[in-house]
Amino acid sequence: MPTYNQFKAYTRCPLEIELPEVSDDVLNHYLLENYIDNSLHRQASSLNLKSIIRFAYYRLRPLFPVAFRKHLQRIALNGWENISFPAWPVDTTVDDLVADGFRHLLHAGGYHRVPFIWFWPQGHRYAAIMTHDVETASGRDFTGRMMELEARQGITSSFEVVPEVRYEVSEAYLESIRAAGCEVCLHGLNHDGHLFDEPQEFHRRAEKIKFYAEKFGAGGFRSPIMYRDLTWLPRLPITHDMSVPNTAHLDPQRGGCCTVMPYFIEDVLELPLTTIQDYSLFNILNDYSLDLWRRQAAIVRSRYGLLSFIIHPDYTIPAKATRLYEDLLAWLAELRDGDDMWLALPRDVNIWWRRRSAMRLEDRDGRWTIMGNGSNEAVLAFATLKDDQLHFELESGKSMDP
């Protein structure tokens, strides 16, 4: 009998029935990117042309003018729009499989409605996080300006800092982030793109990352350049990670987890990137509008997922980019205030999702009751079928249909 831990983690549904289409093996095929040989260290060990070019590029990258770097990246990403899987601009394969699991429970299980713990606290329809990878000293020095812009809209965010080589990370700098109500996370060790290349070096760096995580009080992590090996990632001393794109068409490492929901990789909670990075939007697509972000947000909302952003302080310095970021913040504030969106820090999503994963539903005198730490924030929901269409509603009767 297969187990359904990933399905249970998504739904916190107490009902038991065999669901082969949403077994762990099926879901992990996508969540862990098992559908593609995406291991950087295996690529590097084979000494193929692609790995050699990547190694040389990141060695010489600091010497290249920005315009030349953009030109090389456009060449490297040529043909991205012809990639059929994962789907662009957001892939919901896993989320669709989970929906199929609900349908199977309702059909094969003969249930009129299926109880589960709603995805987000206090019945929010979906969630969002704002994150910032700080790559250079200039970006570090622009952090204060970004926090000022966010404060105007009542928004807080996380800043992923590089602890070695790139710039000095002073305690005063970290305290300025904390004092603004923001979160300090780590952005690799030195941003050279080689964290996952070789086992011995990975473990050496993991020890240093542990030192900085404890020193900075950082539980969150994002790998530089979004390079990753999901078999090694859980060995890092972190609680939540943000290194896996939903669909990686415009990233140097292709693939994607095909979900808009958080999920566990062993004991690490993955918060997938579900929108295009600012760098790719500006420099690959030559787009300085909210249009694509709005399209992606609509898809994430329709699946009740996590809307996650990477906005680099380094690329927000130009006036044109600053204005767009102000527009983005104003739009997110509107969604928070009028569209039932939970705008949170990554650490808050981590805390909630872990608490939710430990909660349970108990039938007490014919009424489903949520039990466990944090249950006061949790909301009971039901899945039903109407005209063979899946619908969600809260215990209060509020419809959560898109």
JOTA-V565488 format. One record per run of one state. SS is the DSSP state (@ for helix, = for strand, . for the rest). FROM is the first residue (numbers start at 0). LEN is the number of residues. If there is no record, write none. Layout:
SS_FROM_LEN, SS_FROM_LEN
//
This chain:
._0_4, @_4_7, ._11_8, @_19_3, ._22_1, @_23_8, ._31_8, @_39_6, ._45_3, @_48_15, ._63_2, @_65_11, ._76_3, @_79_3, ._82_10, @_92_16, ._108_5, =_113_4, ._117_3, @_120_3, ._123_2, =_125_9, ._134_2, @_136_16, ._152_5, =_157_4, ._161_9, @_170_9, ._179_3, =_182_4, ._186_12, @_198_18, ._216_3, =_219_2, ._221_2, @_223_3, ._226_6, @_232_3, ._235_4, =_239_2, ._241_3, =_244_1, ._245_17, =_262_3, ._265_2, =_267_3, ._270_2, =_272_1, ._273_4, @_277_6, ._283_7, @_290_12, ._302_3, =_305_5, ._310_2, @_312_4, ._316_2, @_318_20, ._338_2, =_340_3, ._343_2, @_345_13, ._358_1, =_359_5, ._364_2, =_366_5, ._371_8, =_379_7, ._386_2, =_388_6, ._394_4, =_398_1, ._399_3
//
